[in-house]
Amino acid sequence: MRNLKELVVRGCINLGCMNGWNKEWFEIHKELQSLKIVGSDSGRNLGRCYNESSFDINLNGEVVKVISTVDSSD
């Protein structure tokens, strides 16, 4: 498994568009979900069928925002 700290850029982990994820990215997302701060889920519509989801995690004492998008028109 990857070192999650290496994914952090300016306080965020941007996982990109879920439509293009492979097995490794789904495993990373699952691991990040296990670190989720309760009540930190957020979502917003970016236009038409394109949506962004985010949540905060506690990564070794640092609060990091995890962001992903999905295009539901596919």
JOQUIVEN-V845486 format. One record per helix or strand of 3 or more residues. SS is the DSSP state (H for helix, E for strand). FROM is the first residue (numbers start at 1). LEN is the number of residues. If there is no record, write none. Layout:
SS:FROM:LEN
SS:FROM:LEN
This chain:
H:4:4
E:12:6
H:18:3
H:23:11
E:42:6
E:50:10
E:62:10
